[in-house]
Amino acid sequence: MSIEIRVPTLGESVTEATIARWLKRPGEAVAQDEPLVELETDKVNLEIPAPAAGVLEAILVEAGKDVAVGTVVGRIAEGVGVPAAATAAAPTAPAPTLDGERRAGPAARKEAAEAGIPLAAVTPTGPKGTVTKEDVRAAAAAAAVHGTGAEPALAPAPSLPAEPSPKLAAPVRAAREERVRMTRLRKRIAERLKEAQNTAAMLTTFNEVDMSAVIALRERWQDAFVKKHGVKLGFMSFFVKASIEALKAFPAVNAEIDGEEIVYKHYYDIGVAVSTDQGLVVPVVRDADQLSMAEIEKRIADLGKRARDGKLAIEELQGGTFTITNGGIFGSLLSTPILNPPQVGILGMHKIQKRPVVLEDGSIAARPMMYLALSYDHRIIDGREAVSFLVRVKECIESPERMLLEA
């Protein structure tokens, strides 16, 4: 009995995905709920588990193809062992074959045959050493430049006196380039960033904050905090709390534009930007104003780990009201973060660096300083509000007790 493998519901507003890779080949045994195929969406990567135990009978949609929700992408022959049907069944696209110890699909083999290029002489760049059409074309172009093509010469060249060899022509650029298909996540990031530039009147204001008080507080209470809560006290929880205090004081920064209306949000779902191998994602800490510092740190640690492992649910990336990004972990001293639509504000943290500071008594001291940046949508946030928002964040960080006293 054949069981269909279908693309599951992918989440709100996500109707399409790309087959990233198959984790099994036709004829291989699979256990129920074992991951079979990896999907790329414009938010996260997902795995489709096997709906039943048996043998992968057929792959109906190859890697790299776009599929809609509900599409049948393969079939499983239910049962134990490898049934004859599974052996006879073949995927709609022939599997790559070996040629001169090189893997090549039908398109690459055809390209090589037409160009007269032996596949054994082609340098593969595809997954698992696969030769692609582009690899064959690059090899053909290089052969044309160096005169190593398959066409035989019409007559032997006459013997000439020995002379210094002329310098070989530089290889064509195509042979030194690599083309990699953009992932759906990367394409979605590009679309959203361009959308922010095209629709928002984006502006950035800057300030700097003395981190001495927060650093001293962390050093004093770090061991007790870890012992009690099982997680380190980081800087991000302070900035989440400080941002919420500033958002309450300046609600326009927590709003969004919907047509000709401004939607003021009286809840605080804070997005925290996380860098992954696939690209930047922004998981959301829901109702952060109702969480303690320990709960915020635990939530951020969990979301960050699952983001890097590709285990986030799509719902965890939607609905944020304000975003915080920390380029300082990569060494950035100053930047202008770009808005995350439809949000109208994003706070940029940066590297902590000791700099000479003139104190209130006129003395000069080296203090751990951080530049802060607030990018905002000038359509609904005036400069006065933006600057005041950043000053409020600065005050909360330089005097953390303000957040406890709500002063």
Stockholm file with secondary structure:
# STOCKHOLM 1.0

chainA/1-407         MSIEIRVPTLGESVTEATIARWLKRPGEAVAQDEPLVELETDKVNLEIPAPAAGVLEAILVEAGKDVAVGTVVGRIAEGVGVPAAATAAAPTAPAPTLDGERRAGPAARKEAAEAGIPLAAVTPTGPKGTVTKEDVRAAAAAAAVHGTGAEPALAPAPSLPAEPSPKLAAPVRAAREERVRMTRLRKRIAERLKEAQNTAAMLTTFNEVDMSAVIALRERWQDAFVKKHGVKLGFMSFFVKASIEALKAFPAVNAEIDGEEIVYKHYYDIGVAVSTDQGLVVPVVRDADQLSMAEIEKRIADLGKRARDGKLAIEELQGGTFTITNGGIFGSLLSTPILNPPQVGILGMHKIQKRPVVLEDGSIAARPMMYLALSYDHRIIDGREAVSFLVRVKECIESPERMLLEA
#=GR chainA/1-407 SS CEEEEECCCCCTTCCEEEEEEESSCTTCEECTTCEEEEEECSSCEEEEECSSSEEEEEECSCTTCEEETTCEEEEEEESSSCCHHHHHCCCSSCCCEEETTEEECHHHHHHHHHHTCCGGGSCCCSGGGEECHHHHHHHHHHHHHHTCCSSCCSSCCCCCCCCCCCCCCCCCGGGGCCCCCCCHHHHHHHHHHHHHHHHSCEEEEEEEEECHHHHHHHHHHHHHHHHHHSSCCCSHHHHHHHHHHHHHHCGGGGCEEETTEEECCSSCCEEECEEETTEEECCEETTGGGSCHHHHHHHHHHHHHHHHTTCCCGGGGSCCSEEEEEGGGGTCSCCCCCCCTTCSEEEEECCCEEEEEECTTSCEEEEEEEEEEEEEETTTCCHHHHHHHHHHHHHHHHSTHHHHHTC
#=GC SS_cons         CEEEEECCCCCTTCCEEEEEEESSCTTCEECTTCEEEEEECSSCEEEEECSSSEEEEEECSCTTCEEETTCEEEEEEESSSCCHHHHHCCCSSCCCEEETTEEECHHHHHHHHHHTCCGGGSCCCSGGGEECHHHHHHHHHHHHHHTCCSSCCSSCCCCCCCCCCCCCCCCCGGGGCCCCCCCHHHHHHHHHHHHHHHHSCEEEEEEEEECHHHHHHHHHHHHHHHHHHSSCCCSHHHHHHHHHHHHHHCGGGGCEEETTEEECCSSCCEEECEEETTEEECCEETTGGGSCHHHHHHHHHHHHHHHHTTCCCGGGGSCCSEEEEEGGGGTCSCCCCCCCTTCSEEEEECCCEEEEEECTTSCEEEEEEEEEEEEEETTTCCHHHHHHHHHHHHHHHHSTHHHHHTC
//
